[in-house]
């Protein structure tokens, strides 16, 4: 048999319109996902399901509370991105074609795009809120500005209070600068070398002068504050790592649920049925693309 007698293999394709991204449906789903997520996060913060707080003792919370906060973030992702993904798939223009793997893929991709857009919207709102909150909670530094010791005030504020605690009258501008300077020194406790002997002696000197206490008492206070600062910074670092891991896991789960919710919404859009969440049987009986 010669090679010329072999007919080339042909595959029939289903005629379908040109594919494109329907941004109106994507934007609508993203807004819904962001709205549901922000609402649930506000509710969780109100009942204490958060790994960050303005309270000075929030890092003393148990690991069970951190785990519960992570599960709540997962719940928020499933609800928010599930609702947004379904709305994206359902609000797309009907194609009028039979359900195929390709149509399901297109609906899922629209849900995934809505997932990314919802993250951008939520992040923008969070950054705007954080900027406003930082202006309101940052210490007033006069000519030095409010950011003179924001990092130290957020992590080791109580230790700074203890270092310069006094019943004498102090000058506001001077104590603000000393707190910022002490905060920068105490933040070194998280490094490998820690606080050097020179910095330790300097902290004791300014503590004795600002608080009006003896040198021996200032040295004891400095040693105690340095040890407490190291513990607080370590707890803050652990909390930050756990929070980042929980957020990443929740976002990945949200991507998956946004995909499948959009595909489900697209399926019900083509069949013109009301939302009924019966994924397994419907997907098992879904017709496949014809070759």
C-alpha positions as CSV (number, residue, x, y, z in Angstrom):
1,X,0.0,0.0,0.0
2,X,1.5,3.3,-1.1
3,X,1.4,6.4,1.1
4,X,-0.7,8.2,-1.6
5,X,-3.6,5.9,-1.0
6,X,-3.9,6.8,2.7
7,X,-6.5,9.4,3.2
8,X,-5.7,12.1,5.7
9,X,-7.6,11.9,9.0
10,X,-10.2,14.7,9.3
11,X,-12.0,15.8,12.5
12,X,-15.3,17.5,12.3
13,X,-15.6,20.6,14.5
14,X,-18.8,22.1,15.9
15,X,-19.5,25.5,14.5
16,X,-19.5,28.2,17.1
17,X,-19.2,31.9,17.3
18,X,-15.9,33.8,18.0
19,X,-14.9,33.7,21.6
20,X,-14.2,36.8,23.6
21,X,-14.3,38.0,27.2
22,X,-17.6,39.6,28.3
23,X,-16.3,42.2,30.7
24,X,-19.7,43.3,31.9
25,X,-20.4,39.9,33.3
26,X,-16.8,39.6,34.7
27,X,-17.0,43.0,36.4
28,X,-20.5,42.3,37.9
29,X,-19.2,39.0,39.3
30,X,-16.1,40.6,40.7
31,X,-18.1,43.3,42.4
32,X,-20.4,40.7,44.0
33,X,-17.5,38.6,45.1
34,X,-15.7,41.7,46.6
35,X,-18.9,42.8,48.3
36,X,-19.7,39.5,49.9
37,X,-16.1,39.0,51.0
38,X,-15.8,42.5,52.6
39,X,-19.1,42.0,54.4
40,X,-18.1,38.6,55.8
41,X,-14.7,39.9,56.8
42,X,-16.2,42.8,58.6
43,X,-18.5,40.4,60.5
44,X,-15.5,38.2,61.4
45,X,-13.5,41.1,62.7
46,X,-16.5,42.1,64.8
47,X,-16.7,38.7,66.5
48,X,-12.9,38.5,67.0
49,X,-12.0,36.1,64.1
50,X,-8.9,38.0,63.1
51,X,-5.2,37.3,63.6
52,X,-4.4,41.0,63.8
53,X,-5.8,43.7,66.1
54,X,-4.9,47.0,67.6
55,X,-5.0,45.5,71.1
56,X,-1.6,45.2,72.7
57,X,-2.2,41.6,73.9
58,X,-3.6,40.2,70.7
59,X,-0.5,38.1,70.1
60,X,-1.3,36.2,73.3
61,X,-4.2,34.5,71.6
62,X,-4.1,30.7,71.3
63,X,-3.2,28.8,68.2
64,X,-6.8,27.5,68.1
65,X,-8.0,31.1,67.5
66,X,-5.5,31.5,64.6
67,X,-6.7,28.2,63.1
68,X,-10.4,29.2,63.5
69,X,-9.5,32.5,61.8
70,X,-7.9,30.6,58.9
71,X,-11.0,28.5,58.5
72,X,-13.2,31.6,58.5
73,X,-11.0,33.1,55.7
74,X,-11.6,29.9,53.8
75,X,-15.4,30.2,54.4
76,X,-15.3,33.8,53.2
77,X,-13.5,32.8,50.0
78,X,-15.9,30.0,49.2
79,X,-19.0,32.2,49.8
80,X,-17.6,35.3,48.0
81,X,-16.0,33.7,45.0
82,X,-18.8,31.1,44.7
83,X,-21.4,33.9,44.4
84,X,-19.3,36.0,42.1
85,X,-18.3,33.1,39.9
86,X,-21.9,31.9,39.5
87,X,-23.1,35.4,38.7
88,X,-20.3,35.8,36.1
89,X,-21.3,32.5,34.3
90,X,-25.0,33.1,34.5
91,X,-24.9,36.7,33.2
92,X,-22.9,35.9,30.1
93,X,-24.7,36.1,26.8
94,X,-26.4,32.8,25.8
95,X,-24.6,30.9,23.0
96,X,-27.5,28.8,21.9
97,X,-25.2,25.8,21.5
98,X,-25.2,22.5,23.2
99,X,-23.0,22.2,26.4
100,X,-19.5,21.1,25.5
101,X,-16.2,21.0,27.2
102,X,-15.2,24.1,25.4
103,X,-18.3,26.1,26.6
104,X,-17.6,24.9,30.1
105,X,-14.0,26.0,29.8
106,X,-15.0,29.5,28.6
107,X,-17.4,29.9,31.5
108,X,-14.7,28.8,33.9
109,X,-12.2,31.2,32.5
110,X,-14.7,34.0,32.9
111,X,-15.1,33.0,36.6
112,X,-11.3,32.9,37.0
113,X,-10.9,36.4,35.5
114,X,-13.7,37.7,37.8
115,X,-11.7,36.1,40.7
116,X,-8.6,38.0,39.8
117,X,-10.5,41.3,39.4
118,X,-12.3,40.8,42.7
119,X,-8.9,40.4,44.4
120,X,-7.6,43.6,42.8
121,X,-10.8,45.5,43.9
122,X,-10.6,44.1,47.5
123,X,-6.8,44.9,47.7
124,X,-7.4,48.5,46.5
125,X,-10.1,49.0,49.1
126,X,-8.0,47.5,51.8
127,X,-5.0,49.7,50.9
128,X,-7.2,52.8,51.0
129,X,-8.6,51.8,54.3
130,X,-5.2,51.1,55.8
131,X,-3.9,54.4,54.6
132,X,-6.8,56.2,56.3
133,X,-6.4,54.1,59.5
134,X,-2.6,54.7,59.7
135,X,-3.2,58.5,59.6
136,X,-5.7,58.3,62.4
137,X,-3.7,55.9,64.6
138,X,-0.1,57.0,63.9
139,X,1.5,58.9,66.8
140,X,1.7,62.7,66.4
141,X,5.3,63.7,66.0
142,X,5.0,67.4,65.4
143,X,7.6,68.5,62.9
144,X,8.9,64.9,62.8
145,X,5.7,63.7,61.1
146,X,3.4,60.8,62.1
147,X,5.7,58.1,60.6
148,X,8.6,58.6,62.9
149,X,8.1,55.3,64.8
150,X,5.0,53.7,63.3
151,X,6.7,50.2,63.0
152,X,7.7,50.3,66.7
153,X,4.4,51.7,67.8
154,X,2.5,48.9,66.0
155,X,4.6,46.0,67.5
156,X,6.2,47.1,70.8
157,X,4.1,50.1,71.9
158,X,3.6,48.8,75.4
159,X,7.3,48.1,75.8
160,X,8.1,51.7,74.8
161,X,5.6,52.9,77.3
162,X,7.2,50.8,80.0
163,X,10.7,52.0,79.1
164,X,9.8,55.7,79.4
165,X,7.2,55.5,82.1
166,X,7.4,58.4,84.6
167,X,5.2,60.6,86.7
168,X,7.2,63.7,85.8
169,X,6.3,66.3,83.2
170,X,7.9,65.6,79.8
171,X,8.3,67.6,76.6
172,X,6.1,66.1,73.9
173,X,8.4,66.7,70.9
174,X,11.4,65.3,72.8
175,X,9.7,62.1,74.1
176,X,8.3,61.3,70.6
177,X,11.7,61.4,69.1
178,X,13.1,59.3,71.9
179,X,10.4,56.7,71.5
180,X,11.1,56.5,67.8
181,X,14.8,56.1,68.4
182,X,14.2,53.5,71.1
183,X,11.9,51.6,68.8
184,X,14.5,51.4,66.1
185,X,16.9,50.0,68.6
186,X,14.5,47.5,70.1
187,X,13.5,46.2,66.6
188,X,17.1,44.9,66.4
189,X,16.2,42.2,68.8
190,X,14.7,40.2,65.9
191,X,18.1,40.1,64.2
192,X,20.9,37.5,64.6
193,X,23.1,39.8,66.7
194,X,20.3,41.3,68.7
195,X,20.8,44.6,70.6
196,X,24.5,45.5,71.1
197,X,26.0,46.4,74.4
198,X,26.4,50.0,73.3
199,X,22.8,50.3,72.3
200,X,21.8,48.6,75.5
201,X,23.8,51.2,77.5
202,X,22.4,54.0,75.5
203,X,18.8,52.9,76.1
204,X,19.5,52.8,79.8
205,X,20.9,56.3,79.7
206,X,18.0,57.9,77.8
207,X,15.5,55.9,80.0
208,X,17.1,57.3,83.1
209,X,17.1,60.8,81.8
210,X,13.6,60.8,80.4
211,X,11.9,58.9,83.2
212,X,13.9,60.5,86.0
213,X,15.0,57.2,87.5
214,X,18.4,55.9,88.8
215,X,20.9,54.2,86.5
216,X,20.5,50.8,88.1
217,X,16.7,50.9,87.7
218,X,17.1,52.1,84.2
219,X,19.4,49.2,83.3
220,X,17.0,46.7,84.9
221,X,14.1,48.2,83.0
222,X,16.1,48.2,79.7
223,X,17.0,44.5,80.1
224,X,13.4,43.6,80.8
225,X,12.0,45.6,77.9
226,X,14.5,44.1,75.5
227,X,13.5,40.6,76.5
228,X,9.8,41.4,76.2
229,X,10.4,43.1,72.8
230,X,12.1,40.0,71.4
231,X,9.1,37.9,72.5
232,X,6.6,40.3,71.0
233,X,8.5,40.6,67.7
234,X,8.7,36.8,67.4
235,X,5.0,36.5,68.0
236,X,4.3,39.2,65.4
237,X,6.4,37.4,62.9
238,X,4.7,34.1,63.5
239,X,1.3,35.7,63.2
240,X,2.3,37.4,59.9
241,X,3.5,34.1,58.4
242,X,0.3,32.3,59.5
243,X,-1.9,35.1,58.2
244,X,-0.1,35.1,54.8
245,X,-0.4,31.3,54.5
246,X,-4.1,31.4,55.4
247,X,-4.8,34.2,52.9
248,X,-2.9,32.3,50.1
249,X,-4.8,29.1,50.8
250,X,-8.1,30.9,50.9
251,X,-7.4,32.6,47.6
252,X,-6.4,29.4,45.9
253,X,-9.6,27.7,47.1
254,X,-11.5,30.8,45.9
255,X,-10.0,30.4,42.4
256,X,-11.2,26.8,42.2
257,X,-14.7,27.6,43.4
258,X,-15.0,30.6,41.1
259,X,-14.1,28.4,38.1
260,X,-16.7,25.7,38.9
261,X,-19.4,28.2,40.0
262,X,-19.0,30.0,36.7
263,X,-19.2,26.8,34.8
264,X,-22.4,25.8,36.7
265,X,-23.9,29.2,36.1
266,X,-23.2,28.9,32.4
267,X,-24.8,25.5,32.3
268,X,-27.9,26.8,34.0
269,X,-27.9,29.8,31.7
270,X,-28.0,27.6,28.6
271,X,-30.7,25.4,29.9
272,X,-32.7,28.3,31.4
273,X,-33.3,26.8,34.8
274,X,-33.3,28.3,38.3
275,X,-30.1,27.9,40.5
276,X,-30.1,24.4,41.9
277,X,-26.8,23.3,43.3
278,X,-26.6,19.7,42.1
279,X,-23.2,19.5,40.6
280,X,-22.4,15.8,40.6
281,X,-25.3,14.3,38.7
282,X,-25.5,17.2,36.3
283,X,-21.9,17.0,35.4
284,X,-22.0,13.3,35.1
285,X,-24.8,13.4,32.6
286,X,-23.5,16.4,30.7
287,X,-23.1,15.6,27.0
288,X,-19.6,15.5,25.7
289,X,-18.3,17.3,22.6
290,X,-18.8,15.3,19.4
291,X,-15.7,14.4,17.3
